Amino acid sequence: MRKFIVTIALGGAMLLGAMGTQSAQAQTYPNVADRTAFSPAANYMSLPGYLRFLYLQQSQRWISREEAINAARAQGANVGPAPTG
C-alpha cells in the first residue's frame, strides 16, 4: 500500500511539473506592412518571404509560406493574389 501511495504521489508531481513547463505564447510576427515587395527595404524579397526571414532571425524557427502570407495579409500588406495552380 505504501509503495502504491508513493507511486501515485510521484506521478502527480511529474504531471504537475510537465504542466508547469508548457506556457502559451502568442505568435508575434515582424511587421512588413510598411515595406514594398522586392525593394531594397525588403531585401529584394517578397513580403511573405521577408516576413519568414525576419521571423527566423527572431525565433530560430521557420514558418510555412501559407502562414507567412496570412500574417502579412493580416497586417495589411499587399501580397498579391492567391496562386491559381
A tleap script that builds the chain and sets N, CA, C and O, in Angstrom:
source leaprc.protein.ff14SB
mol = sequence {
  NMET ARG LYS PHE ILE VAL THR ILE ALA LEU
  GLY GLY ALA MET LEU LEU GLY ALA MET GLY
  THR GLN SER ALA GLN ALA GLN THR TYR PRO
  ASN VAL ALA ASP ARG THR ALA PHE SER PRO
  ALA ALA ASN TYR MET SER LEU PRO GLY TYR
  LEU ARG PHE LEU TYR LEU GLN GLN SER GLN
  ARG TRP ILE SER ARG GLU GLU ALA ILE ASN
  ALA ALA ARG ALA GLN GLY ALA ASN VAL GLY
  PRO ALA PRO THR CGLY
}
set mol.1.N position { 0.832 -1.197 0.000 }
set mol.1.CA position { 0.000 0.000 0.000 }
set mol.1.C position { 0.874 1.257 0.000 }
set mol.1.O position { 0.586 2.237 -0.686 }
set mol.2.N position { 1.939 1.197 0.782 }
set mol.2.CA position { 2.828 2.357 0.876 }
set mol.2.C position { 3.481 2.635 -0.483 }
set mol.2.O position { 3.608 3.788 -0.894 }
set mol.3.N position { 3.887 1.581 -1.164 }
set mol.3.CA position { 4.512 1.717 -2.473 }
set mol.3.C position { 3.522 2.336 -3.474 }
set mol.3.O position { 3.911 3.149 -4.313 }
set mol.4.N position { 2.275 1.956 -3.382 }
set mol.4.CA position { 1.237 2.494 -4.253 }
set mol.4.C position { 1.057 3.993 -4.017 }
set mol.4.O position { 0.933 4.752 -4.979 }
set mol.5.N position { 1.041 4.422 -2.795 }
set mol.5.CA position { 0.857 5.843 -2.467 }
set mol.5.C position { 2.058 6.656 -2.952 }
set mol.5.O position { 1.889 7.759 -3.471 }
set mol.6.N position { 3.256 6.122 -2.789 }
set mol.6.CA position { 4.450 6.824 -3.256 }
set mol.6.C position { 4.423 6.947 -4.776 }
set mol.6.O position { 4.777 7.989 -5.326 }
set mol.7.N position { 4.006 5.887 -5.444 }
set mol.7.CA position { 3.917 5.910 -6.903 }
set mol.7.C position { 2.915 6.954 -7.370 }
set mol.7.O position { 3.187 7.698 -8.312 }
set mol.8.N position { 1.775 7.012 -6.728 }
set mol.8.CA position { 0.748 7.997 -7.092 }
set mol.8.C position { 1.272 9.413 -6.831 }
set mol.8.O position { 1.056 10.306 -7.651 }
set mol.9.N position { 1.945 9.629 -5.721 }
set mol.9.CA position { 2.469 10.950 -5.388 }
set mol.9.C position { 3.525 11.387 -6.400 }
set mol.9.O position { 3.523 12.541 -6.828 }
set mol.10.N position { 4.423 10.488 -6.787 }
set mol.10.CA position { 5.450 10.825 -7.769 }
set mol.10.C position { 4.838 11.088 -9.141 }
set mol.10.O position { 5.252 12.010 -9.844 }
set mol.11.N position { 3.870 10.293 -9.511 }
set mol.11.CA position { 3.192 10.501 -10.791 }
set mol.11.C position { 2.494 11.849 -10.838 }
set mol.11.O position { 2.546 12.547 -11.852 }
set mol.12.N position { 1.843 12.215 -9.747 }
set mol.12.CA position { 1.175 13.512 -9.676 }
set mol.12.C position { 2.164 14.658 -9.748 }
set mol.12.O position { 1.907 15.668 -10.402 }
set mol.13.N position { 3.305 14.503 -9.070 }
set mol.13.CA position { 4.327 15.541 -9.104 }
set mol.13.C position { 4.903 15.702 -10.509 }
set mol.13.O position { 5.159 16.819 -10.959 }
set mol.14.N position { 5.105 14.579 -11.197 }
set mol.14.CA position { 5.622 14.647 -12.567 }
set mol.14.C position { 4.606 15.307 -13.496 }
set mol.14.O position { 4.976 16.086 -14.374 }
set mol.15.N position { 3.344 14.996 -13.303 }
set mol.15.CA position { 2.299 15.580 -14.130 }
set mol.15.C position { 2.221 17.086 -13.919 }
set mol.15.O position { 2.111 17.844 -14.883 }
set mol.16.N position { 2.276 17.519 -12.675 }
set mol.16.CA position { 2.227 18.954 -12.380 }
set mol.16.C position { 3.462 19.654 -12.925 }
set mol.16.O position { 3.367 20.779 -13.417 }
set mol.17.N position { 4.604 19.013 -12.846 }
set mol.17.CA position { 5.825 19.604 -13.383 }
set mol.17.C position { 5.762 19.762 -14.884 }
set mol.17.O position { 6.197 20.779 -15.424 }
set mol.18.N position { 5.225 18.765 -15.563 }
set mol.18.CA position { 5.100 18.836 -17.019 }
set mol.18.C position { 4.111 19.911 -17.427 }
set mol.18.O position { 4.322 20.594 -18.429 }
set mol.19.N position { 3.054 20.071 -16.682 }
set mol.19.CA position { 2.061 21.098 -16.998 }
set mol.19.C position { 2.634 22.488 -16.771 }
set mol.19.O position { 2.289 23.426 -17.489 }
set mol.20.N position { 3.497 22.626 -15.790 }
set mol.20.CA position { 4.082 23.925 -15.488 }
set mol.20.C position { 5.085 24.387 -16.529 }
set mol.20.O position { 5.316 25.589 -16.662 }
set mol.21.N position { 5.690 23.462 -17.275 }
set mol.21.CA position { 6.691 23.851 -18.256 }
set mol.21.C position { 6.079 24.313 -19.563 }
set mol.21.O position { 6.754 24.965 -20.359 }
set mol.22.N position { 4.832 23.996 -19.802 }
set mol.22.CA position { 4.185 24.413 -21.034 }
set mol.22.C position { 3.476 25.732 -20.799 }
set mol.22.O position { 2.544 25.823 -19.999 }
set mol.23.N position { 3.931 26.751 -21.508 }
set mol.23.CA position { 3.275 28.046 -21.373 }
set mol.23.C position { 2.779 28.480 -22.740 }
set mol.23.O position { 3.446 28.268 -23.754 }
set mol.24.N position { 1.634 29.072 -22.756 }
set mol.24.CA position { 1.056 29.548 -24.010 }
set mol.24.C position { 1.780 30.810 -24.436 }
set mol.24.O position { 1.950 31.738 -23.645 }
set mol.25.N position { 2.202 30.839 -25.679 }
set mol.25.CA position { 2.878 32.010 -26.204 }
set mol.25.C position { 2.158 32.463 -27.466 }
set mol.25.O position { 1.930 31.678 -28.386 }
set mol.26.N position { 1.811 33.728 -27.492 }
set mol.26.CA position { 1.176 34.278 -28.684 }
set mol.26.C position { 2.253 34.502 -29.741 }
set mol.26.O position { 3.353 34.959 -29.433 }
set mol.27.N position { 1.926 34.179 -30.983 }
set mol.27.CA position { 2.884 34.391 -32.051 }
set mol.27.C position { 2.842 35.843 -32.468 }
set mol.27.O position { 1.794 36.365 -32.848 }
set mol.28.N position { 3.974 36.481 -32.394 }
set mol.28.CA position { 4.070 37.852 -32.869 }
set mol.28.C position { 5.004 37.857 -34.064 }
set mol.28.O position { 6.167 37.465 -33.972 }
set mol.29.N position { 4.476 38.303 -35.169 }
set mol.29.CA position { 5.238 38.320 -36.405 }
set mol.29.C position { 5.813 39.715 -36.620 }
set mol.29.O position { 5.205 40.706 -36.217 }
set mol.30.N position { 6.975 39.795 -37.248 }
set mol.30.CA position { 7.531 41.115 -37.589 }
set mol.30.C position { 6.595 41.837 -38.558 }
set mol.30.O position { 5.945 41.207 -39.393 }
set mol.31.N position { 6.534 43.141 -38.440 }
set mol.31.CA position { 5.645 43.926 -39.282 }
set mol.31.C position { 6.314 44.198 -40.628 }
set mol.31.O position { 7.413 44.749 -40.685 }
set mol.32.N position { 5.644 43.809 -41.703 }
set mol.32.CA position { 6.163 44.050 -43.052 }
set mol.32.C position { 5.214 44.912 -43.870 }
set mol.32.O position { 5.457 45.129 -45.057 }
set mol.33.N position { 4.139 45.408 -43.265 }
set mol.33.CA position { 3.126 46.167 -43.998 }
set mol.33.C position { 3.673 47.486 -44.536 }
set mol.33.O position { 3.148 48.009 -45.518 }
set mol.34.N position { 4.697 48.024 -43.925 }
set mol.34.CA position { 5.241 49.308 -44.363 }
set mol.34.C position { 6.332 49.150 -45.422 }
set mol.34.O position { 6.951 50.140 -45.814 }
set mol.35.N position { 6.577 47.938 -45.888 }
set mol.35.CA position { 7.613 47.665 -46.894 }
set mol.35.C position { 6.978 47.456 -48.262 }
set mol.35.O position { 5.789 47.153 -48.370 }
set mol.36.N position { 7.774 47.619 -49.290 }
set mol.36.CA position { 7.351 47.333 -50.655 }
set mol.36.C position { 8.045 46.058 -51.099 }
set mol.36.O position { 9.249 45.896 -50.901 }
set mol.37.N position { 7.290 45.161 -51.695 }
set mol.37.CA position { 7.841 43.885 -52.134 }
set mol.37.C position { 8.965 44.094 -53.142 }
set mol.37.O position { 8.886 44.983 -53.990 }
set mol.38.N position { 9.993 43.289 -53.049 }
set mol.38.CA position { 11.138 43.257 -53.959 }
set mol.38.C position { 11.915 44.569 -54.000 }
set mol.38.O position { 12.587 44.865 -54.988 }
set mol.39.N position { 11.824 45.349 -52.937 }
set mol.39.CA position { 12.580 46.597 -52.847 }
set mol.39.C position { 13.796 46.374 -51.946 }
set mol.39.O position { 13.877 45.360 -51.253 }
set mol.40.N position { 14.735 47.311 -51.954 }
set mol.40.CA position { 15.869 47.169 -51.040 }
set mol.40.C position { 15.431 47.099 -49.572 }
set mol.40.O position { 16.089 46.445 -48.763 }
set mol.41.N position { 14.328 47.768 -49.227 }
set mol.41.CA position { 13.840 47.739 -47.844 }
set mol.41.C position { 13.389 46.345 -47.428 }
set mol.41.O position { 13.429 46.001 -46.247 }
set mol.42.N position { 12.960 45.543 -48.401 }
set mol.42.CA position { 12.536 44.169 -48.121 }
set mol.42.C position { 13.622 43.173 -48.513 }
set mol.42.O position { 13.357 41.982 -48.674 }
set mol.43.N position { 14.849 43.674 -48.665 }
set mol.43.CA position { 15.994 42.833 -49.007 }
set mol.43.C position { 15.756 42.093 -50.330 }
set mol.43.O position { 16.207 40.962 -50.509 }
set mol.44.N position { 15.043 42.747 -51.249 }
set mol.44.CA position { 14.724 42.208 -52.577 }
set mol.44.C position { 13.943 40.899 -52.508 }
set mol.44.O position { 14.103 40.032 -53.367 }
set mol.45.N position { 13.099 40.756 -51.485 }
set mol.45.CA position { 12.280 39.557 -51.307 }
set mol.45.C position { 10.805 39.934 -51.398 }
set mol.45.O position { 10.436 41.104 -51.297 }
set mol.46.N position { 9.973 38.912 -51.593 }
set mol.46.CA position { 8.525 39.124 -51.470 }
set mol.46.C position { 8.237 39.413 -50.001 }
set mol.46.O position { 9.049 39.101 -49.130 }
set mol.47.N position { 7.084 40.006 -49.733 }
set mol.47.CA position { 6.773 40.333 -48.335 }
set mol.47.C position { 6.593 39.091 -47.460 }
set mol.47.O position { 7.084 39.080 -46.331 }
set mol.48.N position { 5.905 38.035 -47.940 }
set mol.48.CA position { 5.854 36.829 -47.109 }
set mol.48.C position { 7.245 36.211 -46.904 }
set mol.48.O position { 7.555 35.723 -45.817 }
set mol.49.N position { 8.071 36.233 -47.940 }
set mol.49.CA position { 9.425 35.705 -47.802 }
set mol.49.C position { 10.242 36.514 -46.814 }
set mol.49.O position { 10.985 35.954 -46.008 }
set mol.50.N position { 10.107 37.822 -46.875 }
set mol.50.CA position { 10.829 38.694 -45.936 }
set mol.50.C position { 10.331 38.486 -44.507 }
set mol.50.O position { 11.121 38.487 -43.563 }
set mol.51.N position { 9.026 38.309 -44.356 }
set mol.51.CA position { 8.467 38.038 -43.027 }
set mol.51.C position { 9.021 36.718 -42.472 }
set mol.51.O position { 9.376 36.635 -41.296 }
set mol.52.N position { 9.092 35.692 -43.324 }
set mol.52.CA position { 9.651 34.393 -42.898 }
set mol.52.C position { 11.104 34.556 -42.455 }
set mol.52.O position { 11.520 33.992 -41.442 }
set mol.53.N position { 11.875 35.334 -43.225 }
set mol.53.CA position { 13.281 35.566 -42.922 }
set mol.53.C position { 13.443 36.286 -41.575 }
set mol.53.O position { 14.261 35.890 -40.744 }
set mol.54.N position { 12.654 37.347 -41.373 }
set mol.54.CA position { 12.731 38.084 -40.111 }
set mol.54.C position { 12.303 37.214 -38.929 }
set mol.54.O position { 12.908 37.263 -37.858 }
set mol.55.N position { 11.251 36.418 -39.139 }
set mol.55.CA position { 10.766 35.546 -38.061 }
set mol.55.C position { 11.804 34.488 -37.711 }
set mol.55.O position { 11.955 34.138 -36.541 }
set mol.56.N position { 12.520 33.975 -38.705 }
set mol.56.CA position { 13.589 33.006 -38.449 }
set mol.56.C position { 14.675 33.632 -37.589 }
set mol.56.O position { 15.153 33.011 -36.640 }
set mol.57.N position { 15.065 34.847 -37.912 }
set mol.57.CA position { 16.084 35.525 -37.110 }
set mol.57.C position { 15.611 35.773 -35.684 }
set mol.57.O position { 16.394 35.688 -34.738 }
set mol.58.N position { 14.326 36.081 -35.537 }
set mol.58.CA position { 13.765 36.413 -34.228 }
set mol.58.C position { 13.573 35.176 -33.354 }
set mol.58.O position { 13.845 35.223 -32.154 }
set mol.59.N position { 13.105 34.064 -33.940 }
set mol.59.CA position { 12.703 32.919 -33.122 }
set mol.59.C position { 13.474 31.625 -33.393 }
set mol.59.O position { 13.267 30.625 -32.705 }
set mol.60.N position { 14.356 31.641 -34.387 }
set mol.60.CA position { 15.094 30.431 -34.771 }
set mol.60.C position { 14.163 29.317 -35.237 }
set mol.60.O position { 14.455 28.137 -35.043 }
set mol.61.N position { 13.046 29.691 -35.847 }
set mol.61.CA position { 12.075 28.714 -36.332 }
set mol.61.C position { 11.487 29.216 -37.640 }
set mol.61.O position { 11.091 30.377 -37.751 }
set mol.62.N position { 11.433 28.323 -38.636 }
set mol.62.CA position { 10.805 28.661 -39.907 }
set mol.62.C position { 9.300 28.520 -39.772 }
set mol.62.O position { 8.813 27.623 -39.084 }
set mol.63.N position { 8.568 29.404 -40.427 }
set mol.63.CA position { 7.124 29.245 -40.533 }
set mol.63.C position { 6.820 28.890 -41.993 }
set mol.63.O position { 7.634 29.133 -42.884 }
set mol.64.N position { 5.666 28.328 -42.216 }
set mol.64.CA position { 5.305 27.919 -43.570 }
set mol.64.C position { 5.007 29.145 -44.432 }
set mol.64.O position { 4.753 30.237 -43.925 }
set mol.65.N position { 5.046 28.937 -45.733 }
set mol.65.CA position { 4.744 30.015 -46.671 }
set mol.65.C position { 3.313 30.499 -46.477 }
set mol.65.O position { 3.056 31.703 -46.492 }
set mol.66.N position { 2.379 29.567 -46.295 }
set mol.66.CA position { 0.978 29.936 -46.097 }
set mol.66.C position { 0.800 30.761 -44.829 }
set mol.66.O position { 0.048 31.736 -44.813 }
set mol.67.N position { 1.491 30.366 -43.771 }
set mol.67.CA position { 1.408 31.106 -42.510 }
set mol.67.C position { 1.949 32.524 -42.682 }
set mol.67.O position { 1.391 33.474 -42.133 }
set mol.68.N position { 3.031 32.666 -43.441 }
set mol.68.CA position { 3.613 33.980 -43.683 }
set mol.68.C position { 2.689 34.848 -44.531 }
set mol.68.O position { 2.551 36.044 -44.274 }
set mol.69.N position { 2.057 34.253 -45.535 }
set mol.69.CA position { 1.119 35.002 -46.378 }
set mol.69.C position { -0.055 35.491 -45.542 }
set mol.69.O position { -0.452 36.652 -45.642 }
set mol.70.N position { -0.609 34.610 -44.719 }
set mol.70.CA position { -1.744 35.001 -43.868 }
set mol.70.C position { -1.345 36.084 -42.878 }
set mol.70.O position { -2.121 37.009 -42.637 }
set mol.71.N position { -0.160 35.992 -42.303 }
set mol.71.CA position { 0.295 37.004 -41.339 }
set mol.71.C position { 0.513 38.340 -42.028 }
set mol.71.O position { 0.149 39.380 -41.480 }
set mol.72.N position { 1.104 38.332 -43.225 }
set mol.72.CA position { 1.337 39.579 -43.951 }
set mol.72.C position { 0.011 40.214 -44.365 }
set mol.72.O position { -0.152 41.431 -44.270 }
set mol.73.N position { -0.937 39.391 -44.823 }
set mol.73.CA position { -2.259 39.929 -45.186 }
set mol.73.C position { -2.970 40.514 -43.967 }
set mol.73.O position { -3.622 41.554 -44.067 }
set mol.74.N position { -2.846 39.854 -42.824 }
set mol.74.CA position { -3.481 40.356 -41.599 }
set mol.74.C position { -2.900 41.710 -41.189 }
set mol.74.O position { -3.583 42.513 -40.552 }
set mol.75.N position { -1.655 41.960 -41.548 }
set mol.75.CA position { -1.024 43.243 -41.234 }
set mol.75.C position { -1.403 44.330 -42.232 }
set mol.75.O position { -1.088 45.503 -42.033 }
set mol.76.N position { -2.084 43.932 -43.312 }
set mol.76.CA position { -2.485 44.893 -44.325 }
set mol.76.C position { -1.492 45.021 -45.455 }
set mol.76.O position { -1.595 45.947 -46.260 }
set mol.77.N position { -0.527 44.114 -45.538 }
set mol.77.CA position { 0.468 44.174 -46.602 }
set mol.77.C position { -0.144 43.677 -47.910 }
set mol.77.O position { -1.019 42.811 -47.912 }
set mol.78.N position { 0.327 44.236 -49.012 }
set mol.78.CA position { -0.133 43.822 -50.341 }
set mol.78.C position { 0.744 42.652 -50.777 }
set mol.78.O position { 1.877 42.848 -51.215 }
set mol.79.N position { 0.216 41.437 -50.656 }
set mol.79.CA position { 0.986 40.256 -51.025 }
set mol.79.C position { 0.549 39.693 -52.360 }
set mol.79.O position { 1.033 38.637 -52.768 }
set mol.80.N position { -0.332 40.354 -53.033 }
set mol.80.CA position { -0.761 39.907 -54.347 }
set mol.80.C position { -1.880 38.880 -54.252 }
set mol.80.O position { -2.313 38.508 -53.162 }
set mol.81.N position { -2.339 38.430 -55.416 }
set mol.81.CA position { -3.446 37.471 -55.429 }
set mol.81.C position { -2.989 36.084 -55.004 }
set mol.81.O position { -1.800 35.767 -55.023 }
set mol.82.N position { -3.946 35.278 -54.626 }
set mol.82.CA position { -3.648 33.898 -54.262 }
set mol.82.C position { -3.258 33.122 -55.521 }
set mol.82.O position { -3.797 33.389 -56.595 }
set mol.83.N position { -2.329 32.165 -55.406 }
set mol.83.CA position { -1.944 31.390 -56.584 }
set mol.83.C position { -3.100 30.574 -57.126 }
set mol.83.O position { -3.959 30.127 -56.365 }
set mol.84.N position { -3.129 30.379 -58.418 }
set mol.84.CA position { -4.240 29.663 -59.035 }
set mol.84.C position { -3.928 28.195 -59.312 }
set mol.84.O position { -4.841 27.420 -59.597 }
set mol.85.N position { -2.697 27.808 -59.236 }
set mol.85.CA position { -2.406 26.432 -59.580 }
set mol.85.C position { -1.400 25.891 -58.729 }
set mol.85.O position { -1.026 24.728 -58.877 }
savepdb mol mol.pdb
quit
